[in-house]
Amino acid sequence: MSEHVAQLYQEEEDLVAPLAAFAAGGLAAGEGVVIVSTSSRWTALTEALRGRGVDSHAAVMRGQLRLFGAKVILSSCMSHGVPDRLAFNEAIGGLLALMRMRYRALRVFSGTTDELWRAGKREAAEDIERFWSALVQSQAPDSPMQVLCACPLDSLDGRAYEGALQSICALHTRLLPARDCEAFDDAVSGAIREVLEPQLVGMLHSVSAQIRLPTQMPAGQAVMFWLRQHMPRTAEKVLARARARM
């Protein structure tokens, strides 16, 4: 099944574990794995894979694991300084076609939009994400592709709810918080119990069970979106308490 996943992160080391799990899972399943990233992130990834007992060098030698520089790929996706769909399709489509010659299913980690987010170029980042979404949706059922994108945002920061998180959700099929999902849910649940009266906590749990969002995400994240929209001042208090619990 093809999907387009957004992995939020704050510190660089927060990204290593989910990236290693993503890559190791693909290698173990016999899928082709493409890493579009920086050299420092690649080094951290290979060390993390070694810790999992994965021989990344052997995977590279047999062509199952490939690294491409994020800045080089990103520049190939631009025309006159702005993202260009045709340029993107040619650059990304070309490297994926090479991988598909040997591997039917692919996993791609894309650091392209990460580069743009960190440079403050949100509109350009969103354009690239739209291109990725269209590419993911175009994959045949028997040739699935999972794309994991990194985004330097913290969903326990109230400022992230001023449009950035909503935009990310609209462009991805799944959203993963900057921290462990279970720990995130526990922190949000505990914060809610601290901030709200018991009766309101019960009502909120009833409401949260009925929340249906187009983007998959942890239950705690869905609750935070609801609180931010309907009870913004309460949401700020919950976010502050949740951050203290992490």
N, C-alpha and C positions, 0 to 999 in steps of 0.2 A: 504494500500500500504506500503510495506516495504521500509525503507530507512536508510542510514547510514550518519549521520550528524556530521560535525566538528564544534564545538563552540569555537572560539578563545577567549582568555581573557588575561588581564594583571594583574589586581588586583583581589584578591579572591572575593571581594564584587561585581565585575563586572559579576561574574558567577551566583550569587544567583538568580537574576530575571529570566534569561532564563531557569535555571534549575527548578525553581518553576513553571513557565508557562508550561514547558514540563510535569512535574509530575502532576500538577493540571488538565491539559487537558486530560491526560490519565485516571485519577481517575474519572473525570466527564463523560468520555465516557464509563466507565465500563470496562476499560482495566486493566490488571495486570501491576504494575509498580515496577521495580527493580532498586535499587540505589546501585551501587558499588562505594563506596567512603570512605572518612575519616570520623571519628566521628565529627570533627569540622564542616565539610561541611554538614553533616547530621543535626546537630543542627541548622545551619543557614537555611537549607532548611525547617525544620519543623516550624521555626519562620516565614519564608516567606509565607508558606502555611497557617499558622494561620492568617496572615494578609490578605489573600485572602478568608478567611472564610472557609478554608478546615480543617477538623478535621483529622489530620494525625494519631493521636493515634487510632481513630476508624478504619481508613483504615488499619493500622498495625494489629489490633486485628482481623479483618475479613480476613486477609491474602492477601489483594489487594495491599498493599505497603510493600515491603521487603527491608531491608538494609543488605548489605554484605560488609565487610571490603576490601578495594582495595588491600592492601598489602597481605592479606591472599589469596584472589582470584588470585592475580598476581603470588604469589609463587606456587600456584597449577597449573599454566599454563606454568611453566618452567621445564626444564630438564637439569641438569648440568649447571645451571646458564643462559641458553638461552631459548627463547620461543620455545615451542614444540606444534605442531598442535594437536597431539593426546591428550596431556595433557589438552590443551585448550578446545577441544571438549568435553572431559569428565567432566571437572570442570564446564564450562559454560553450556554445554548441560544438565548436571544434574540439575542445579538450574532452568534453563528455563523449563525443563520438569515438575518439581514440580509446577511451576506457571501455566503451560498450563493445568494442571489437572482441574483448575477452571476458567481460563481466556484464551479465544481463541486468542485475540489480546494482544500484550505485548509492553511495552515501557521500554527501558533499558538505564540508564545513566551509562556510563563506565568511571571510573577514573583510569583504569589500565594503559593506555598509558600515561596519564597525569603524573603518578608517574615516568615512564621511561623518558619522555621528561625532567622533572625537574631534573632528575638525570644525564642528559647528555647522555642518552643511546638511541640515535635516531634510530639506526638500529633495536634495539629490539622493540622500540615503533612501528616502521613501520611493523615489523613482526606481532605483536599483532593486528594491524589495518587490515592487510591482512586476518587474521583469522576471525575477526569480519565481514569483507566484504563478505567472503565466506559464513559465517553463515547467514547473512542477505539475500544473494542471494538464499540460499537454502530453504527459507521459502515458504510455500504454499500460494497461493493467498487468501485462506479463513482463514489463520492464520498469519496475518501480524505482523511484528515486526519493531519498530522504535528504532534505537540505536543512542544515543547522546553521543559524545565523547568530552572531554574538552582538549584543547591544549593551553599551555601558550605562545602564539605568538601574535604579534601585526602587522596587515597587513598595518599599516602606518609607519612601521620601514623597511627601505630599506634592512636591513640584512635578513629579513624574505624571501626575494625574491631570496636568494642565494641557493635555492634548497629546503628549508624546506616547504614553502607554496606549491610549485609545487608537492612535494611528498604527502602532505596532500590532495590536490585536487585529485590526482590520486587514492586515497584510500577511497574517500567519494563521496556520491551522491550530497551532498549540503554543502556549506561553509558559515558560519555566522561570520561576523567580531566581533571584541572585543567590539564594541559599537553598539548602536541602528542602524539598517540598514538604516533607513531614514536619520538619522543624519550623518551617514557615507557617503551616496550618496551626501547629500547637501555639506558636507565639501570638498569632492573630486571635485564636480562640481564648487564650488566657487574657489578652489585653481587653477583649470585649467583656469578659466577666468582671474585670476590674473597673471598667468605665460605666457599664450599663447596670441598671437594676435587674434583679433576677427575672422579673416578669418580662422585661424588654429583651433580655437575652433569649428567653424561650421563643418570643415572637420573631426575633431576628433569625433564629435557627429554622423556624418554620418557613420564613420568607426565602432564606438561602437555599432551602431544599427545592424550591420551585424556580430558582434562577436558571435560565437556559440561554447560554451565550454561544455564538457561532464558533468562538475560539475555545479550545480545550485549555483548562488551567486548573490549578489546585483550588479546592473549595474556599480556602482562606482568601485567595486572590479574588475570586468572584464576589465574596462578601465585601471586600474592600472597595470594589467598583460600585457595588450597590450603596454602601455607606457614603462614599464620596459624592454620589449623585443625589441621594435623598437626605442625608444627614451629614453635611460637610464638616460642621464643627465637631461633631462626634467622631467623624473619621479621622480628623487631625489628632484627637486625643488617643484614639486606638492605635494609630500609626506610631505615635511617640512611645506608648507603652510596649508595643510589639517590638520596636527597635531595641528597647532596653532589655527585652527578653532574649534576643538573639546573641 
